[in-house]
Amino acid sequence: MTINKDLVAASSTPLVLAILAEGDSYGYAILRRVRELSGGELEWTDGMLYPVLHRLERSGLVESRWEEAESGRRRKYYRVTRAGREQLAEERRQWRTVDEALRRIWSALSECARTHGSLVFTPAEPSS
Amino acid sequence: MKPEHPEARAADSLETQVDAWRAHLRRSRAITDADVAELEDHLREQIASLDAQGLSADEAFLVAVKRMGAIDALTREFAREHSDRLWKQLVLSGDGMGGGAEASGTHGSPRTWVALALAVAAGAAIKVPALFGVAFDPDQSLFYPLNIGFFTLPFIAAYFAWERPLPARSRAWLAAAFGLAAVLVNAFPFSLSPGDEPDTVVLTMLHLPIALWLAVGVAYVGGRWRGSEKRMDFIRFTGELFIYFVLIGLGGGVLIGLTFALFGAIGLDVEPLVQSWILPCGIAGATVVATWLVEAKQSVIENMAPVLARTFIPLFALVLLAFVVTMAATGRGIDVEREILIAVDLLLVVVFGLLLYSISARDPLAPPGLFDWLQLTLVGTALVVDVLALWAIGARISDFGFTPNRIAALGMNVVLLVNLAGSAVRYARFLRGGGGFTRLWNWQMSYLYVLAGWAAVVAFLFPPLFGFR
């Protein structure tokens, strides 16, 4: 299953913010976590994460610092800011609303299929 | 599945591959070195993880690069996020320009402070004569118009003398040249009161800065005046300086206008303040600031003067061509009036400038193109117009009399005529495939001596020759 591009883009902000809310992290680890969370279904092109991180940084939702990794390379770590946490809470409310609306309509649809299933699959009896 | 060659070789080839990938990313201006470092860290982490899963170094590299995404798409994404980076920025504060490695020379560097100090010094120096009661207003005294070069150009020269290591001997020569010129010009027994000023004062006023500009050039090239490449750099610098100065002047005009309006609104007349402080100090300071700006942005922003020259060359060529054709078709002759010589001189100056700045941006090794023909047309028609005008004047020049003004204008005309004729010949030879473009280049660069020499003759020799009339 490939997930729609718009959906990937829309979910990137809450996902990244939430992962960073778990603890400071860096690009590669964030992507690994995304894969883990989605069971490998949510595939981002690796490089595209960085413009997202930079956008979040510029809008003050995350901040970054360079640190020496255990490998000896310099690594850029990101950390969510207070504004980022507020944004995350807001995103969470919005996604919950969307999620609840979708859940309701899904269950309504299945309900519909169950009750009218016979109508759909067997020809209606002539009224006369 | 591991390749047979030793680990070292594999690691080596991996490094070269990563290097190539990195170099590819760097080509985009939207991606800074810090971004490349961040992406590289990611790539290496990915490679290490794939390596641990048993892939060879080559395979791991390929998979990692593929997962990173196509470089084009990546740079596009970065460019969308950091669109500001696509504009080359010359900022006076912050951590450099455009995020490149050329961040030196901006805020905090000693250059900035020296330039600012010199600008302040120039602004202060221009006020020194005012202490002795000399008015800046040219309607009251011609002292400032005559001496304006001495309050600005030495400071530009001083900046270069400090910035390039100028040999002590050259420094001494420069100081002597400026000093001598200042003493000489001010020792001339001119009348400096406006209204009855002699012609020779005005001539000196106009020609002195041109002659002194050569001294600035010596400082600019760090005393190494030989080699036409260095001199061409100075010409480029001159064009950019002029443009920056005009731009700063426009900004200054807005500032002064607003000052008038604001203080006028509370019933205060600031004209005396503007006349005696803001204007002189602003002009003196702006020249140094413009110099520093040109130097700082040299490698960051494309030169404007050649762009303007290239924009206007076709238009001027068209107008001149139309003029010559109309003259031939209607049989109208040039009306010989007193100002005709000045007008033709101005035309030659403009054409000379267009040619010079167009040459300054042309790759000397490029083959002849359509634009070169256009340029030759421009020079050719300008020469025709000039010769026609001289012809018309020639008959009546004795009627007008040989005033200093007329001789200076005629001399300027001859100097430029010879220059353009020489350029046209070399250009034509180049277009026909005989002789390289550098000949034209060298001709122009050697001619700078003639121009400065003529300006010096008019500025320093005309007044005594004509008895300071």
Interface residues (C-beta under 8 A of the other chain):
Chain A: Y26 G27 Y28 T45 D46 G47 M48 Y50 P51 H54 R55 R58 A69 S71 R73 R74 R75 K76
Chain B: A34 D35 A37 E38 L39 D41 H42 R44 E45 Q46 A48 R67 M68 G69 A73 L74 E77 F78 R80 E81 H82
